[in-house]
Amino acid sequence: AAGLLRDEHLRAVGIQGNFLFDPANHRDFLGSILGTGIVREKVGDIIITGERGAQVIVTPEIAEYLCIKLTKVRNTSVTCSIIPFEQLNVAPPKKKQVQSVEASLRADAVISAGMGVSRSKMADMIKSGDVLINWKEISSTKKEVKEGDVVTVRGKGRVEILEIAKTAKGRFRVTMNKLT
């Protein structure tokens, strides 16, 4: 049933080309796709497959259009085809368990410890809209995290809040999984 739902709402498109001598990055593929007239909201993840090209998730109504219209990425000619989801080159996320003791459960404190960045840098990222808790953007550093929260930091990865325990001194021991 999950395969039917996925195939009904999304399509995977393979973009093949020889990028050995002219490497293309995520921005190049996205720019070429948007250059065909497709709006960003119709394009999902873009997986770079090295010198062979990329794979992109799109909505079903634009999959055929993309295959017809996309002929070049940078200066490299490409061919596109709709591929089954099983052929996507998605590596499983790497997990690293992180533990931190914090005075409060404020988002900037806990997430900065989980991501390994300074609290002030995390505060700036939160204020600029780069941090999501349970897929909802947060704008306040004072927002508190709780067990089970999934925190996404754009460009850095994700942190799952596994367990929150109180220490003898009234601080919070937070156990997290860092996904990269």
Buried (B, 14 or more C-beta within 10 A) or exposed (E): EEEEEEEEEBBBBBBBBEBEEEEBBEEBBBEBBEEEEBEEEBBEEBBBBEEBBBBBBBBEEBBBBBBEBBEEBBEBEBEBEBBEBEEBEEEEEEEEEBEBEBEEBBBBBBBBBBBEBEBEEBBBBBBEEBBBBEEEEBEEBEBBBEEEBBBBBEEBBBBBBBEBEEEEEEBBEBBBBBBE
